[in-house]
Amino acid sequence: MLKIHQLFLRTFVIIFFLIFLSISFTTYFWSKNIYMNQIEKNLSQNIDSIALVLHNIKDIENTVQQFKEKTSLRITIIDENGKVIVESDKDKDSMENHKNRYEIIHAKYDGFGKIIRYSRSLNKELLYVAKKIKINEETYYIRLADYTDKIQENFIRLSFHIIGIITIFLIIAFMITYFISIKIKSETDNILKFLIELSDKKPSYEITSNYTLEFNKITRFLNKVALKLAKKEKQKAKQTAKLKLANRQKDEIISAISHEFKNPIAIISGYSETLLNDTDLPNSMREKFLNKIRSNGEKMSQIIDKLRLSLKLEEGKQQTLFTTCSIKKICERVVSDLKDKYKDHEVTIEGNDIKIKADETLMEIAIGNLIENALKYSEDNVKVILTQESISIIDKGIGIEEKELNKINKKFYRVSKNGWNNSLGLGLFIVHSILSLHNFKLEIKSEIHKGSEFIIKY
């Protein structure tokens, strides 16, 4: 296994050669393209210079020869029919018609044409650039050509200069990187030594590094770790305190559950014992006792159902079936189910019916919990208001203190020890969890001794 500075150095060497090759090829083709474009531009400018002179000089052949001597470029002047009328490097009479040459065709229609082609007459490859001009109201084509072997020589010389500069730069970068890798090795060795001491016992010194920001952060972090180890006993004490708190909370939860089961169990036991011991009990009284037993059995079943539902919601195991459902119908069913239980209170539903995408069963549980809570603590009738954005359940009950509002969504939390849905503190936790499954929100507005408003926003 390689050390970090060896890995760093090997990686850089590989990257060095890859960058060198990439830059070399890129530079070659990029500079070649720029160089060829510059040559084309120079040829085009020379054509413009010749055209300017030819407008004023009648001796075209003499002018062309003088330009040839100064520039060493091949110059050809062609008339509109493709006939060569002036040629600097060969006998014009021996040359074939140029009307169908690529550069002449493009110059005819576009005003400018270019191509690299092998010349059979000169047995060399040339870069041809042609332009269409007017001389004495007649159309001519001036074509300049440069030998590509000369261009290639100049280009290769330029490429070697550029690649040489890049190579020197990369070698300097390589040397700098090598020394950096040596320094990194030294820093990592110091950190490793400190870690070994840290694993055996408390280090006798503080490690420091100002080489880079990262090493500085690592050393500061290691010093913090060493400090934390020194405070290990205090942390253990805190953990013990946390465990005691968790056990106390667990005891409170068990106490709340046992309290809620104790009353219905006592009622069931008492009435059952009476039925068993008094065989002469009147039928009306027997039926009343049996109804009491049944209702308290249902109460215990509801408590168990709430516990199971809260666990499923908390663990994300509750299955959902989303359908388009009527909020008004859900509210009417809830009110109908609670009517017999809360005969002294009335629930009014206001607003138009709203259709939403939801799990109808879970939404009925959530709305039922909110309406039943309002009925339980309200001194007046309960109002349910439906809008396009929300469902509001308004009561005139005892209200909730502001400091309690942020806590009542927690599992097993009971406001002011008064309880919520059989004093288990599960009601709002279940409501909040169900609404979270639907991406709905629950807002609570409350004033002590004036009442509360629970708003479901969808």
DRENDO-1510 file (C-alpha; in Angstrom, 1 decimal, always signed):
<recs>
REC; n; res; u; v; w
REC; 1; MET; +0.0; +0.0; +0.0 .
REC; 2; LEU; +1.4; +3.4; -1.0 .
REC; 3; LYS; +1.9; +6.3; +1.4 .
REC; 4; ILE; -0.1; +9.4; +0.8 .
REC; 5; HIS; +2.8; +11.4; -0.6 .
REC; 6; GLN; +3.8; +8.5; -2.9 .
REC; 7; LEU; +0.2; +8.2; -4.2 .
REC; 8; PHE; +0.1; +12.0; -4.6 .
REC; 9; LEU; +3.3; +12.0; -6.6 .
REC; 10; ARG; +2.4; +9.0; -8.8 .
REC; 11; THR; -1.0; +10.5; -9.5 .
REC; 12; PHE; +0.6; +13.8; -10.5 .
REC; 13; VAL; +3.1; +12.1; -12.8 .
REC; 14; ILE; +0.3; +10.4; -14.6 .
REC; 15; ILE; -1.7; +13.6; -14.8 .
REC; 16; PHE; +1.4; +15.4; -15.9 .
REC; 17; PHE; +1.9; +13.2; -19.0 .
REC; 18; LEU; -1.8; +13.2; -19.8 .
REC; 19; ILE; -1.9; +17.0; -19.6 .
REC; 20; PHE; +1.3; +17.2; -21.6 .
REC; 21; LEU; -0.1; +15.0; -24.4 .
REC; 22; SER; -3.5; +16.7; -24.3 .
REC; 23; ILE; -2.0; +20.2; -24.4 .
REC; 24; SER; +0.5; +19.2; -27.1 .
REC; 25; PHE; -2.2; +17.8; -29.4 .
REC; 26; THR; -4.6; +20.7; -28.6 .
REC; 27; THR; -1.9; +23.3; -29.2 .
REC; 28; TYR; -0.9; +21.6; -32.4 .
REC; 29; PHE; -4.3; +21.7; -34.0 .
REC; 30; TRP; -5.4; +25.0; -32.4 .
REC; 31; SER; -2.2; +26.8; -33.5 .
REC; 32; LYS; -2.3; +25.2; -36.9 .
REC; 33; ASN; -5.9; +26.4; -37.4 .
REC; 34; ILE; -4.9; +29.9; -36.3 .
REC; 35; TYR; -1.8; +29.9; -38.5 .
REC; 36; MET; -3.7; +28.7; -41.6 .
REC; 37; ASN; -6.4; +31.3; -41.0 .
REC; 38; GLN; -3.7; +34.0; -40.7 .
REC; 39; ILE; -2.1; +32.8; -44.0 .
REC; 40; GLU; -5.5; +32.9; -45.7 .
REC; 41; LYS; -6.1; +36.3; -44.3 .
REC; 42; ASN; -2.7; +37.5; -45.6 .
REC; 43; LEU; -3.3; +36.0; -49.0 .
REC; 44; SER; -6.8; +37.7; -49.1 .
REC; 45; GLN; -5.2; +41.1; -48.1 .
REC; 46; ASN; -2.5; +40.6; -50.8 .
REC; 47; ILE; -5.2; +40.0; -53.4 .
REC; 48; ASP; -6.9; +43.3; -52.3 .
REC; 49; SER; -3.5; +45.1; -52.7 .
REC; 50; ILE; -3.0; +43.6; -56.3 .
REC; 51; ALA; -6.6; +44.5; -57.2 .
REC; 52; LEU; -6.0; +48.1; -56.1 .
REC; 53; VAL; -2.8; +48.4; -58.2 .
REC; 54; LEU; -4.3; +46.7; -61.3 .
REC; 55; HIS; -7.1; +49.3; -61.4 .
REC; 56; ASN; -4.4; +51.9; -62.3 .
REC; 57; ILE; -1.8; +50.0; -64.2 .
REC; 58; LYS; -2.3; +48.6; -67.7 .
REC; 59; ASP; +0.8; +46.4; -67.7 .
REC; 60; ILE; -0.7; +43.6; -65.7 .
REC; 61; GLU; +2.0; +41.0; -66.4 .
REC; 62; ASN; +4.8; +43.3; -65.3 .
REC; 63; THR; +2.9; +44.2; -62.1 .
REC; 64; VAL; +2.3; +40.6; -61.3 .
REC; 65; GLN; +6.0; +39.7; -61.7 .
REC; 66; GLN; +7.1; +42.6; -59.4 .
REC; 67; PHE; +4.6; +41.4; -56.8 .
REC; 68; LYS; +5.9; +37.8; -57.2 .
REC; 69; GLU; +9.5; +38.9; -56.5 .
REC; 70; LYS; +8.4; +40.8; -53.4 .
REC; 71; THR; +6.1; +38.1; -51.9 .
REC; 72; SER; +7.3; +34.8; -53.4 .
REC; 73; LEU; +3.6; +33.9; -53.8 .
REC; 74; ARG; +2.2; +32.2; -56.9 .
REC; 75; ILE; -0.2; +34.7; -58.7 .
REC; 76; THR; -2.8; +33.8; -61.3 .
REC; 77; ILE; -5.3; +36.1; -62.9 .
REC; 78; ILE; -8.2; +34.4; -64.7 .
REC; 79; ASP; -10.9; +36.0; -66.8 .
REC; 80; GLU; -14.7; +35.5; -66.4 .
REC; 81; ASN; -14.6; +32.5; -68.8 .
REC; 82; GLY; -11.9; +30.6; -66.8 .
REC; 83; LYS; -9.0; +31.4; -69.2 .
REC; 84; VAL; -5.7; +32.1; -67.5 .
REC; 85; ILE; -4.4; +35.5; -68.7 .
REC; 86; VAL; -1.5; +36.0; -66.2 .
REC; 87; GLU; +0.5; +33.3; -64.4 .
REC; 88; SER; +3.6; +34.0; -62.3 .
REC; 89; ASP; +5.1; +30.5; -62.0 .
REC; 90; LYS; +4.2; +28.8; -65.3 .
REC; 91; ASP; +3.5; +29.4; -69.0 .
REC; 92; LYS; -0.1; +30.6; -69.1 .
REC; 93; ASP; -0.7; +29.2; -72.6 .
REC; 94; SER; +0.0; +25.6; -71.4 .
REC; 95; MET; -2.5; +25.8; -68.6 .
REC; 96; GLU; -6.1; +24.4; -68.9 .
REC; 97; ASN; -9.3; +26.3; -68.3 .
REC; 98; HIS; -9.9; +27.1; -64.6 .
REC; 99; LYS; -13.6; +27.8; -64.8 .
REC; 100; ASN; -14.4; +24.6; -62.9 .
REC; 101; ARG; -11.8; +24.9; -60.2 .
REC; 102; TYR; -13.2; +24.8; -56.7 .
REC; 103; GLU; -11.8; +28.1; -55.5 .
REC; 104; ILE; -13.0; +29.9; -58.7 .
REC; 105; ILE; -16.5; +28.5; -58.5 .
REC; 106; HIS; -16.8; +29.8; -54.9 .
REC; 107; ALA; -15.3; +33.1; -55.8 .
REC; 108; LYS; -17.8; +33.5; -58.6 .
REC; 109; TYR; -20.8; +33.0; -56.3 .
REC; 110; ASP; -19.5; +34.0; -52.9 .
REC; 111; GLY; -16.8; +36.5; -53.8 .
REC; 112; PHE; -14.2; +34.4; -52.1 .
REC; 113; GLY; -12.9; +30.8; -52.4 .
REC; 114; LYS; -10.1; +28.7; -50.8 .
REC; 115; ILE; -8.7; +25.2; -51.0 .
REC; 116; ILE; -5.6; +23.2; -50.4 .
REC; 117; ARG; -4.8; +21.1; -53.5 .
REC; 118; TYR; -1.9; +19.3; -55.2 .
REC; 119; SER; -0.7; +21.2; -58.3 .
REC; 120; ARG; +0.1; +18.8; -61.1 .
REC; 121; SER; +1.8; +21.6; -63.1 .
REC; 122; LEU; +4.2; +22.4; -60.2 .
REC; 123; ASN; +4.2; +19.0; -58.5 .
REC; 124; LYS; +3.6; +20.6; -55.2 .
REC; 125; GLU; +0.7; +21.1; -52.7 .
REC; 126; LEU; -0.5; +24.7; -52.4 .
REC; 127; LEU; -3.1; +26.7; -50.5 .
REC; 128; TYR; -5.2; +28.6; -53.0 .
REC; 129; VAL; -7.2; +31.7; -52.2 .
REC; 130; ALA; -9.3; +33.4; -55.0 .
REC; 131; LYS; -11.3; +36.6; -55.1 .
REC; 132; LYS; -13.6; +38.1; -57.8 .
REC; 133; ILE; -12.7; +41.7; -58.8 .
REC; 134; LYS; -13.7; +44.2; -61.5 .
REC; 135; ILE; -11.1; +45.8; -63.8 .
REC; 136; ASN; -12.4; +48.3; -66.3 .
REC; 137; GLU; -16.0; +47.0; -65.8 .
REC; 138; GLU; -14.9; +43.4; -66.6 .
REC; 139; THR; -14.9; +40.5; -64.2 .
REC; 140; TYR; -11.6; +38.8; -63.3 .
REC; 141; TYR; -10.4; +36.3; -60.6 .
REC; 142; ILE; -7.2; +36.9; -58.8 .
REC; 143; ARG; -5.8; +33.8; -57.2 .
REC; 144; LEU; -2.8; +33.7; -54.9 .
REC; 145; ALA; -1.2; +30.5; -53.7 .
REC; 146; ASP; +1.4; +29.7; -51.1 .
REC; 147; TYR; +3.4; +26.4; -50.9 .
REC; 148; THR; +2.2; +24.3; -48.0 .
REC; 149; ASP; +5.6; +22.9; -47.3 .
REC; 150; LYS; +6.8; +26.4; -46.5 .
REC; 151; ILE; +3.7; +26.9; -44.3 .
REC; 152; GLN; +4.3; +23.6; -42.6 .
REC; 153; GLU; +7.9; +24.4; -41.8 .
REC; 154; ASN; +7.0; +27.8; -40.2 .
REC; 155; PHE; +4.1; +26.2; -38.4 .
REC; 156; ILE; +6.2; +23.3; -37.0 .
REC; 157; ARG; +8.8; +25.8; -35.8 .
REC; 158; LEU; +6.0; +27.8; -34.0 .
REC; 159; SER; +4.5; +24.6; -32.5 .
REC; 160; PHE; +7.9; +23.6; -31.0 .
REC; 161; HIS; +8.3; +27.0; -29.4 .
REC; 162; ILE; +4.8; +26.8; -27.8 .
REC; 163; ILE; +5.2; +23.2; -26.7 .
REC; 164; GLY; +8.6; +24.0; -25.3 .
REC; 165; ILE; +7.2; +26.8; -23.2 .
REC; 166; ILE; +4.4; +24.6; -21.9 .
REC; 167; THR; +6.9; +21.8; -21.1 .
REC; 168; ILE; +9.0; +24.1; -19.1 .
REC; 169; PHE; +5.9; +25.3; -17.2 .
REC; 170; LEU; +4.8; +21.7; -16.5 .
REC; 171; ILE; +8.3; +20.7; -15.3 .
REC; 172; ILE; +8.4; +23.7; -12.9 .
REC; 173; ALA; +4.9; +22.7; -11.7 .
REC; 174; PHE; +6.1; +19.1; -11.2 .
REC; 175; MET; +9.1; +20.2; -9.1 .
REC; 176; ILE; +6.9; +22.4; -6.9 .
REC; 177; THR; +4.4; +19.5; -6.5 .
REC; 178; TYR; +7.2; +17.2; -5.5 .
REC; 179; PHE; +8.3; +19.4; -2.7 .
REC; 180; ILE; +4.7; +19.9; -1.6 .
REC; 181; SER; +4.3; +16.1; -1.4 .
REC; 182; ILE; +7.4; +15.9; +0.8 .
REC; 183; LYS; +5.9; +18.5; +3.1 .
REC; 184; ILE; +2.6; +16.6; +3.2 .
REC; 185; LYS; +4.5; +13.5; +4.2 .
REC; 186; SER; +6.0; +15.3; +7.1 .
REC; 187; GLU; +2.6; +16.7; +8.2 .
REC; 188; THR; +0.8; +13.3; +7.9 .
REC; 189; ASP; +3.6; +11.6; +9.9 .
REC; 190; ASN; +3.1; +14.0; +12.7 .
REC; 191; ILE; -0.6; +13.5; +12.7 .
REC; 192; LEU; -0.1; +9.7; +12.7 .
REC; 193; LYS; +2.2; +9.9; +15.6 .
REC; 194; PHE; -0.3; +11.9; +17.6 .
REC; 195; LEU; -3.1; +9.5; +16.7 .
REC; 196; ILE; -1.0; +6.6; +18.0 .
REC; 197; GLU; -0.5; +8.4; +21.3 .
REC; 198; LEU; -4.2; +9.3; +21.4 .
REC; 199; SER; -5.2; +5.6; +21.0 .
REC; 200; ASP; -2.9; +4.5; +23.8 .
REC; 201; LYS; -3.3; +7.3; +26.3 .
REC; 202; LYS; -3.8; +11.1; +26.6 .
REC; 203; PRO; -1.1; +12.8; +24.5 .
REC; 204; SER; +1.5; +14.8; +26.4 .
REC; 205; TYR; +1.4; +17.7; +23.9 .
REC; 206; GLU; -0.9; +19.6; +21.5 .
REC; 207; ILE; -0.4; +19.1; +17.8 .
REC; 208; THR; -0.2; +22.2; +15.6 .
REC; 209; SER; +0.2; +22.8; +11.8 .
REC; 210; ASN; +0.1; +26.0; +9.9 .
REC; 211; TYR; +1.1; +24.5; +6.6 .
REC; 212; THR; -2.4; +24.5; +5.0 .
REC; 213; LEU; -5.9; +25.4; +6.2 .
REC; 214; GLU; -6.9; +21.7; +6.0 .
REC; 215; PHE; -4.0; +20.5; +8.2 .
REC; 216; ASN; -4.7; +23.3; +10.6 .
REC; 217; LYS; -8.3; +22.2; +10.9 .
REC; 218; ILE; -7.3; +18.6; +11.3 .
REC; 219; THR; -4.8; +19.4; +14.1 .
REC; 220; ARG; -7.3; +21.6; +15.9 .
REC; 221; PHE; -9.9; +18.9; +15.6 .
REC; 222; LEU; -7.5; +16.3; +17.1 .
REC; 223; ASN; -6.8; +18.6; +20.0 .
REC; 224; LYS; -10.5; +18.9; +20.6 .
REC; 225; VAL; -10.8; +15.1; +20.5 .
REC; 226; ALA; -8.0; +14.8; +23.1 .
REC; 227; LEU; -9.8; +17.3; +25.3 .
REC; 228; LYS; -13.1; +15.4; +25.0 .
REC; 229; LEU; -11.3; +12.2; +26.1 .
REC; 230; ALA; -10.1; +14.1; +29.1 .
REC; 231; LYS; -13.7; +14.9; +30.0 .
REC; 232; LYS; -14.8; +11.3; +29.5 .
REC; 233; GLU; -16.1; +10.9; +33.1 .
REC; 234; LYS; -18.2; +13.9; +32.8 .
REC; 235; GLN; -19.7; +12.7; +29.6 .
REC; 236; LYS; -20.5; +9.3; +31.3 .
REC; 237; ALA; -22.3; +11.2; +34.0 .
REC; 238; LYS; -24.4; +13.1; +31.5 .
REC; 239; GLN; -25.2; +9.8; +29.7 .
REC; 240; THR; -26.3; +8.3; +32.9 .
REC; 241; ALA; -28.5; +11.3; +33.6 .
REC; 242; LYS; -30.0; +10.9; +30.1 .
REC; 243; LEU; -30.8; +7.3; +30.7 .
REC; 244; LYS; -32.4; +8.1; +34.0 .
REC; 245; LEU; -34.6; +10.7; +32.3 .
REC; 246; ALA; -35.5; +8.2; +29.5 .
REC; 247; ASN; -36.5; +5.6; +32.2 .
REC; 248; ARG; -38.5; +8.2; +34.0 .
REC; 249; GLN; -40.3; +9.1; +30.8 .
REC; 250; LYS; -40.9; +5.5; +30.1 .
REC; 251; ASP; -42.4; +5.1; +33.6 .
REC; 252; GLU; -44.6; +8.0; +33.0 .
REC; 253; ILE; -45.9; +6.5; +29.8 .
REC; 254; ILE; -46.5; +3.1; +31.4 .
REC; 255; SER; -48.2; +5.0; +34.3 .
REC; 256; ALA; -50.5; +6.9; +31.8 .
REC; 257; ILE; -51.4; +3.7; +30.0 .
REC; 258; SER; -52.1; +1.7; +33.2 .
REC; 259; HIS; -54.2; +4.6; +34.5 .
REC; 260; GLU; -56.3; +4.6; +31.4 .
REC; 261; PHE; -56.8; +0.8; +31.6 .
REC; 262; LYS; -57.4; +0.8; +35.3 .
REC; 263; ASN; -60.8; +2.5; +35.3 .
REC; 264; PRO; -62.5; +0.5; +32.5 .
REC; 265; ILE; -61.0; -2.8; +34.0 .
REC; 266; ALA; -62.4; -1.9; +37.4 .
REC; 267; ILE; -65.8; -1.1; +35.9 .
REC; 268; ILE; -65.8; -4.4; +33.9 .
REC; 269; SER; -64.7; -6.4; +37.0 .
REC; 270; GLY; -67.2; -4.8; +39.3 .
REC; 271; TYR; -70.2; -5.2; +37.0 .
REC; 272; SER; -69.1; -8.8; +36.1 .
REC; 273; GLU; -68.8; -9.7; +39.7 .
REC; 274; THR; -72.3; -8.3; +40.5 .
REC; 275; LEU; -73.8; -10.3; +37.6 .
REC; 276; LEU; -72.1; -13.5; +38.7 .
REC; 277; ASN; -73.1; -13.1; +42.4 .
REC; 278; ASP; -76.6; -11.8; +42.0 .
REC; 279; THR; -78.6; -14.3; +39.9 .
REC; 280; ASP; -81.9; -12.5; +40.8 .
REC; 281; LEU; -80.9; -9.2; +39.3 .
REC; 282; PRO; -83.7; -7.7; +37.3 .
REC; 283; ASN; -83.3; -7.9; +33.5 .
REC; 284; SER; -83.3; -4.1; +33.0 .
REC; 285; MET; -80.4; -3.8; +35.5 .
REC; 286; ARG; -78.6; -6.8; +34.0 .
REC; 287; GLU; -78.9; -5.2; +30.5 .
REC; 288; LYS; -77.6; -1.9; +31.9 .
REC; 289; PHE; -74.6; -3.6; +33.5 .
REC; 290; LEU; -73.8; -5.6; +30.3 .
REC; 291; ASN; -73.9; -2.3; +28.3 .
REC; 292; LYS; -71.5; -0.8; +30.8 .
REC; 293; ILE; -69.2; -3.8; +30.4 .
REC; 294; ARG; -69.4; -3.6; +26.6 .
REC; 295; SER; -68.8; +0.2; +26.4 .
REC; 296; ASN; -65.7; -0.1; +28.7 .
REC; 297; GLY; -64.4; -3.0; +26.6 .
REC; 298; GLU; -64.8; -0.8; +23.5 .
REC; 299; LYS; -63.0; +2.0; +25.4 .
REC; 300; MET; -60.1; -0.3; +26.1 .
REC; 301; SER; -60.1; -1.5; +22.5 .
REC; 302; GLN; -60.0; +2.1; +21.3 .
REC; 303; ILE; -57.0; +2.9; +23.6 .
REC; 304; ILE; -55.2; -0.2; +22.1 .
REC; 305; ASP; -56.1; +0.9; +18.6 .
REC; 306; LYS; -54.7; +4.4; +19.3 .
REC; 307; LEU; -51.4; +3.0; +20.6 .
REC; 308; ARG; -51.1; +0.7; +17.6 .
REC; 309; LEU; -51.9; +3.5; +15.1 .
REC; 310; SER; -49.4; +5.8; +16.9 .
REC; 311; LEU; -46.6; +3.2; +16.6 .
REC; 312; LYS; -47.4; +2.6; +12.9 .
REC; 313; LEU; -47.3; +6.3; +12.1 .
REC; 314; GLU; -44.1; +6.8; +14.1 .
REC; 315; GLU; -42.4; +4.0; +12.3 .
REC; 316; GLY; -43.7; +4.9; +8.9 .
REC; 317; LYS; -45.5; +1.5; +8.5 .
REC; 318; GLN; -49.0; +2.8; +8.2 .
REC; 319; GLN; -50.4; +1.9; +4.7 .
REC; 320; THR; -52.4; +4.6; +2.9 .
REC; 321; LEU; -55.0; +4.5; +0.1 .
REC; 322; PHE; -55.4; +8.0; -1.5 .
REC; 323; THR; -58.8; +8.7; -3.2 .
REC; 324; THR; -60.8; +11.7; -4.0 .
REC; 325; CYS; -63.0; +12.2; -1.0 .
REC; 326; SER; -65.6; +14.7; +0.3 .
REC; 327; ILE; -64.5; +16.7; +3.4 .
REC; 328; LYS; -68.1; +17.6; +4.3 .
REC; 329; LYS; -69.2; +14.0; +4.3 .
REC; 330; ILE; -66.3; +13.0; +6.5 .
REC; 331; CYS; -67.2; +15.7; +9.0 .
REC; 332; GLU; -70.9; +14.7; +8.9 .
REC; 333; ARG; -70.0; +11.1; +9.7 .
REC; 334; VAL; -67.7; +12.2; +12.6 .
REC; 335; VAL; -70.4; +14.4; +14.0 .
REC; 336; SER; -73.0; +11.6; +13.7 .
REC; 337; ASP; -70.7; +9.1; +15.5 .
REC; 338; LEU; -70.1; +11.6; +18.4 .
REC; 339; LYS; -73.7; +12.8; +18.7 .
REC; 340; ASP; -74.8; +10.2; +21.3 .
REC; 341; LYS; -71.6; +10.6; +23.4 .
REC; 342; TYR; -71.9; +14.4; +23.6 .
REC; 343; LYS; -75.7; +15.0; +23.7 .
REC; 344; ASP; -75.4; +18.4; +25.4 .
REC; 345; HIS; -73.3; +19.9; +22.6 .
REC; 346; GLU; -74.0; +20.6; +19.0 .
REC; 347; VAL; -71.6; +20.7; +16.1 .
REC; 348; THR; -72.4; +23.0; +13.1 .
REC; 349; ILE; -70.7; +22.6; +9.7 .
REC; 350; GLU; -70.4; +25.7; +7.6 .
REC; 351; GLY; -69.1; +26.2; +4.1 .
REC; 352; ASN; -69.3; +24.4; +0.8 .
REC; 353; ASP; -68.1; +20.8; +0.2 .
REC; 354; ILE; -64.5; +20.4; -0.7 .
REC; 355; LYS; -63.0; +17.4; -2.7 .
REC; 356; ILE; -59.4; +16.5; -1.8 .
REC; 357; LYS; -57.0; +13.7; -2.5 .
REC; 358; ALA; -56.5; +11.8; +0.8 .
REC; 359; ASP; -56.8; +8.6; +2.7 .
REC; 360; GLU; -60.4; +8.8; +3.8 .
REC; 361; THR; -60.0; +6.6; +6.8 .
REC; 362; LEU; -57.0; +8.4; +8.3 .
REC; 363; MET; -58.5; +11.8; +7.6 .
REC; 364; GLU; -61.7; +10.8; +9.4 .
REC; 365; ILE; -59.5; +9.7; +12.4 .
REC; 366; ALA; -57.7; +13.1; +12.4 .
REC; 367; ILE; -60.8; +15.2; +12.0 .
REC; 368; GLY; -62.6; +13.0; +14.6 .
REC; 369; ASN; -59.9; +13.5; +17.2 .
REC; 370; LEU; -60.0; +17.3; +16.7 .
REC; 371; ILE; -63.8; +17.6; +16.9 .
REC; 372; GLU; -64.0; +15.2; +19.9 .
REC; 373; ASN; -61.4; +17.2; +21.7 .
REC; 374; ALA; -63.3; +20.4; +21.0 .
REC; 375; LEU; -66.5; +18.8; +22.3 .
REC; 376; LYS; -64.7; +17.5; +25.4 .
REC; 377; TYR; -63.3; +20.8; +26.6 .
REC; 378; SER; -65.9; +23.3; +25.1 .
REC; 379; GLU; -68.5; +25.0; +27.2 .
REC; 380; ASP; -70.5; +25.9; +24.1 .
REC; 381; ASN; -71.3; +24.5; +20.7 .
REC; 382; VAL; -68.5; +23.6; +18.3 .
REC; 383; LYS; -68.2; +25.1; +14.8 .
REC; 384; VAL; -66.5; +23.4; +11.8 .
REC; 385; ILE; -65.8; +25.8; +8.9 .
REC; 386; LEU; -64.8; +24.5; +5.4 .
REC; 387; THR; -63.0; +26.7; +2.9 .
REC; 388; GLN; -61.0; +26.0; -0.3 .
REC; 389; GLU; -57.7; +26.1; +1.7 .
REC; 390; SER; -58.5; +24.7; +5.1 .
REC; 391; ILE; -60.8; +23.1; +7.7 .
REC; 392; SER; -61.2; +25.0; +11.0 .
REC; 393; ILE; -62.6; +23.5; +14.2 .
REC; 394; ILE; -63.5; +26.2; +16.7 .
REC; 395; ASP; -64.5; +25.7; +20.3 .
REC; 396; LYS; -65.2; +27.9; +23.3 .
REC; 397; GLY; -63.3; +25.7; +25.8 .
REC; 398; ILE; -60.6; +26.2; +28.4 .
REC; 399; GLY; -57.9; +27.1; +25.9 .
REC; 400; ILE; -54.2; +26.2; +25.8 .
REC; 401; GLU; -51.3; +28.3; +27.2 .
REC; 402; GLU; -48.9; +29.7; +24.7 .
REC; 403; LYS; -45.9; +27.8; +26.2 .
REC; 404; GLU; -47.8; +24.5; +25.7 .
REC; 405; LEU; -48.6; +25.1; +22.0 .
REC; 406; ASN; -45.2; +24.0; +20.7 .
REC; 407; LYS; -45.2; +20.8; +22.7 .
REC; 408; ILE; -48.7; +19.3; +22.3 .
REC; 409; ASN; -47.8; +17.6; +19.0 .
REC; 410; LYS; -45.3; +15.4; +20.9 .
REC; 411; LYS; -46.2; +11.8; +21.7 .
REC; 412; PHE; -47.6; +11.2; +25.2 .
REC; 413; TYR; -47.5; +14.9; +26.0 .
REC; 414; ARG; -50.5; +16.0; +28.1 .
REC; 415; VAL; -51.4; +19.6; +28.4 .
REC; 416; SER; -51.4; +20.8; +32.0 .
REC; 417; LYS; -51.9; +17.2; +33.1 .
REC; 418; ASN; -55.5; +17.4; +31.9 .
REC; 419; GLY; -55.0; +14.8; +29.2 .
REC; 420; TRP; -55.9; +14.6; +25.6 .
REC; 421; ASN; -58.0; +11.7; +24.3 .
REC; 422; ASN; -58.1; +9.5; +27.4 .
REC; 423; SER; -55.1; +11.3; +28.9 .
REC; 424; LEU; -52.6; +9.3; +26.9 .
REC; 425; GLY; -51.4; +12.4; +25.0 .
REC; 426; LEU; -51.8; +10.6; +21.6 .
REC; 427; GLY; -54.5; +12.6; +20.0 .
REC; 428; LEU; -52.6; +15.5; +18.5 .
REC; 429; PHE; -49.6; +13.3; +17.8 .
REC; 430; ILE; -51.8; +11.1; +15.7 .
REC; 431; VAL; -53.4; +14.1; +14.0 .
REC; 432; HIS; -50.0; +15.7; +13.3 .
REC; 433; SER; -48.6; +12.4; +11.9 .
REC; 434; ILE; -51.7; +11.8; +9.6 .
REC; 435; LEU; -51.5; +15.3; +8.3 .
REC; 436; SER; -47.8; +14.9; +7.6 .
REC; 437; LEU; -48.5; +11.8; +5.5 .
REC; 438; HIS; -50.8; +14.1; +3.4 .
REC; 439; ASN; -48.4; +17.0; +3.3 .
REC; 440; PHE; -51.0; +19.0; +5.2 .
REC; 441; LYS; -50.3; +21.4; +8.1 .
REC; 442; LEU; -52.0; +21.9; +11.5 .
REC; 443; GLU; -52.1; +25.4; +12.9 .
REC; 444; ILE; -53.4; +26.1; +16.5 .
REC; 445; LYS; -54.7; +29.4; +17.8 .
REC; 446; SER; -55.8; +29.5; +21.4 .
REC; 447; GLU; -56.5; +31.9; +24.3 .
REC; 448; ILE; -56.9; +30.8; +27.9 .
REC; 449; HIS; -60.6; +30.6; +29.0 .
REC; 450; LYS; -61.7; +31.8; +25.5 .
REC; 451; GLY; -61.3; +28.8; +23.4 .
REC; 452; SER; -59.1; +27.3; +20.6 .
REC; 453; GLU; -59.1; +27.0; +16.8 .
REC; 454; PHE; -57.5; +24.0; +15.1 .
REC; 455; ILE; -56.9; +24.7; +11.4 .
REC; 456; ILE; -56.0; +21.9; +8.9 .
REC; 457; LYS; -54.4; +23.6; +5.8 .
REC; 458; TYR; -54.1; +21.5; +2.6 .
</recs>
